[in-house]
Amino acid sequence: QVQLVESGGGLVQPGGSLRLSCAASGRTFGLYAVGWFRQAPGKEREIVTTITSGGGSQYYADSVKGRFTISRDDAKNTVYLQMNSLKPEDTAVYYCAARAGYAARAGYVYDYWGQGTQVTVSS
């Protein structure tokens, strides 16, 4: 079992930055692939980025490429999402998810989910 807790969300002005954290329980978190997803009001959940177990490979949605960076510190059982140059369209609830296996882009294959953290980009 893995429990995930996101933090770091908040209100930021356009062009600003936030760093989200996804803290996990469990001694084998390093064996899990992790994805960040987001869901805006009235929209479907969408993939933002993924990172493989070990952190050797990352995927980014086109909408965030060049602005967001995912990383992990397995010694701290934590995955980070650094978000720069934020835009109003980045406003959403951000969720991290974990699975044992490859870093999938489809949310339904993830086994563990956090409760989400709200990110609001507005002036």
Disulfide bonds with the S-S distance in Angstrom:
Cys22-Cys96 2.08
